[in-house]
Amino acid sequence: MIAPDWSVLPVGSRGWEEQVDAFSACSRLEEIYISGSKDAVDVGIVRSANGLRVLAAACAAAAFLGAGAVTALASTPPPPPPTGGGTPPPPSSTTTPTTTQTTPTTSTSTSTSTPPPPDRQAPAAVSGLHAVTTTPGKITLRWTNPSASDLAGIMIRRAWVACPSSPHDGVQIGRTGVRTAQVDTGAVDNTRYCYAAFAFDGSGNYSQAALDRGVTNPGDRTAPGPVTGLAVTSNARGQVVVSWHNPQRAGIAFDAVRRGVAPSCPTGPADGSPVGGESVRSSQVDTTARAGVTYCYRVFALDAAGNASTAVGGDATPPQPAVHHKAPAPGAAAHASHGGLTSTLVRAVAIAGFLMLVISVLATVMTRRRMHTTAYLPAARGQFAPARQFGPRVAMTASGPGALVIPALAVLGCSAAIALVLLNL
């Protein structure tokens, strides 16, 4: 670049300022190479308007070429390194094709960096949900999964009153993996449940609930076998004895003995009146049976689930107690049942009264003989006294208070014996 020679320019009336104003139009452009004679500069720059137009066009062309060069250098990729170790080829001098290739590259990078929209689509619901209740204490659920490519798992929920409407209602049963069956071991027999199945994907979208309402496991329905060898007898006390043999099957919880008054005999383990408690046994004594009443007894074997065997029983009529006397009158039956005495006691009282009577008679005879001997004892010794002296004294001794005790006891004993015998006739 050659610096301008300001001395060749003419100086006007304003002097040096006119020379500076001649170049002020290009002061904001790139550096311009100025060459030529004094006349050419004088005519082209200061004096001629055509020279100013040419100068402006030259400045615009220089700016356009400079901007194009900068753009080409910024957009042209560097050449690949040489494979043979030689000198890399020079960059292409054509700027127009290089400039047109930048636009597709920019648009391609913009479309790749845009994230995909979130997954809001839930999988379809499971189908064919049903429960199997053939095993006591266990409910098995089965279903068919939807054909979703992003299926992540199945959620099973259980409730009592209302069916689960969301994956958070009720109680979770099992895990959440992809499966087609689930066993519920926490269910209680004879309890009504509602089950719901939800399918979900990897984004946490849950399907609608597939429901199975009114699921109830009836539990154990197999009853034990009936008892065998049943016998109904009476013992010496007038009580009824029921004996039997339990069936040879594990799981018997207790035996139930039921009693009814013929002809209303028990048909189930809750009919009639219970005899004894609820335990496993092989005999039972009925201590409350009344004599002369015909009873029918039934024995049932029950398991822990309450299943009862078929009834096995027999009839019995307790006999009257072994007492040798007449049957009581209908009005005195209640009195005899509460205050009657046994025949042994009656016999003992009668014998005691008879002995008292015999003893009192003997005592009376002996007492009178002694009194008679005492009265004549002085005469035996040779001391005779007039009868008037001993008569009143002997009479007073014989009629004293002590002489009345033995006769009184004899009368009371006989009266008591007679009364007891009469009461128990």
FENDA-V352431 format. One record per backbone hydrogen bond with DSSP energy under -1.0 kcal/mol. NH is the residue of the N-H (numbers start at 1). CO is the residue of the C=O. Records with the same first field share a line. If there is no record, write none. Layout:
NH=CO / CO
//
This chain:
8=5
20=16
21=17
22=18
23=20
29=26
41=37
42=38
43=39
44=40
45=41
47=42
48=43
53=49
54=50
55=51
56=52
57=53
58=54
59=55
60=56
61=57
62=58
63=59
64=60
65=61
66=62
67=63
68=64
69=65
70=66
71=67
72=68
73=69
74=70
75=71
76=72
99=95
100=96
101=97
106=102
107=103
108=104
109=105
110=106
111=107
112=108
113=109
127=144
130=142
132=140
138=135
139=184
140=132
141=182
142=130
143=180
144=127
148=146
151=148
152=200
153=200
155=198
157=196
158=171
159=194
169=166
171=158
173=156
182=141
184=139
190=217
193=215
194=159
195=212
196=157
197=210
198=155
200=153
201=205
204=201
207=199
210=197
212=195
215=193
228=245
231=243
233=241
235=239
238=235
240=286
241=233
242=284
243=231
244=282
245=228
249=247
253=302
254=302
255=279
256=300
258=298
259=273
260=296
262=294
264=261
265=263
271=268
273=259
275=257
284=242
286=240
292=318
293=290
295=316
296=260
297=314
298=258
299=312
300=256
302=254
303=307
306=303
309=301
312=299
314=297
316=295
323=321
325=323
336=332
337=333
338=334
339=335
340=336
346=342
347=343
348=344
349=345
350=346
351=347
352=348
353=349
354=350
355=351
356=352
357=353
358=354
359=355
360=356
361=357
362=358
363=359
364=360
365=361
366=362
367=363
368=364
369=365
370=366
371=367
372=368
373=369
374=370
375=371
376=372
380=376
382=379
383=378
389=386
391=387
394=390
395=391
396=392
397=393
398=394
399=395
400=397
404=401
408=404
409=405
410=406
411=407
412=408
413=409
414=410
415=411
416=412
417=413
418=414
419=415
420=416
421=417
422=418
423=419
424=420
//
